Amino acid sequence: MENLIQSGNDVEIHASNIEQIDTSALQLLLSFHQALQADNRKLSWPNPSEHLVATAKLLGIDRQIGISGQ
């Protein structure tokens, strides 16, 4: 992730096959998203899995990591 942060590019995460994700992984993704935002860059999620979206919503961070409304 550090290389992606330093790349200067927007980031796209392909997560359509995610079947399980825990709180710590979502916290890491939240920190990653915040680091990109601080550099005026975007994190996008083309077609995230229903489980990923549901878990992020359950934790209340779906909007913060940019996957709400998928």
C-alpha positions in Angstrom: 0.0 0.0 0.0 2.9 2.3 0.7 4.0 2.1 -3.0 0.4 2.9 -4.1 0.4 5.9 -1.8 3.7 7.1 -3.1 2.8 6.5 -6.8 0.8 9.7 -7.1 -2.1 7.9 -8.9 -5.7 7.2 -8.1 -6.3 3.6 -6.9 -8.9 1.1 -8.0 -9.5 -2.0 -5.9 -11.1 -4.9 -7.5 -13.0 -6.7 -4.7 -15.8 -8.5 -6.3 -14.7 -11.9 -5.0 -14.3 -10.9 -1.3 -16.2 -13.5 0.8 -14.8 -12.5 4.2 -13.2 -9.4 5.6 -12.5 -8.4 9.2 -12.6 -5.2 11.1 -8.8 -4.7 11.0 -8.7 -5.1 7.2 -11.4 -2.5 6.8 -9.6 -0.2 9.3 -6.5 -0.5 7.1 -8.5 0.3 4.0 -10.0 3.3 5.8 -6.5 4.7 6.6 -5.4 4.0 3.1 -8.4 5.9 1.7 -7.7 8.8 4.1 -4.1 9.0 3.0 -5.2 9.1 -0.7 -7.8 11.8 0.1 -5.2 13.9 1.9 -3.2 13.9 -1.4 -6.4 14.8 -3.5 -6.5 11.3 -5.0 -9.4 8.8 -5.3 -10.0 5.2 -4.2 -12.6 3.5 -6.4 -14.3 0.1 -6.0 -15.7 -1.3 -9.3 -18.3 -3.9 -8.4 -17.4 -4.6 -4.7 -18.8 -7.8 -3.3 -22.0 -7.7 -1.4 -20.2 -9.0 1.7 -17.7 -6.2 1.6 -20.3 -3.6 1.2 -22.5 -5.1 4.0 -19.6 -5.4 6.4 -18.5 -1.8 5.7 -22.0 -0.6 6.3 -22.3 -2.6 9.5 -19.2 -0.9 10.8 -20.4 2.5 9.6 -17.5 3.2 7.2 -19.0 2.5 3.8 -19.2 6.2 3.0 -15.7 6.9 4.4 -14.1 4.3 2.1 -16.2 5.2 -0.8 -18.3 2.1 -1.4 -21.7 3.3 -0.3 -24.4 3.2 -3.0 -22.8 0.3 -4.9 
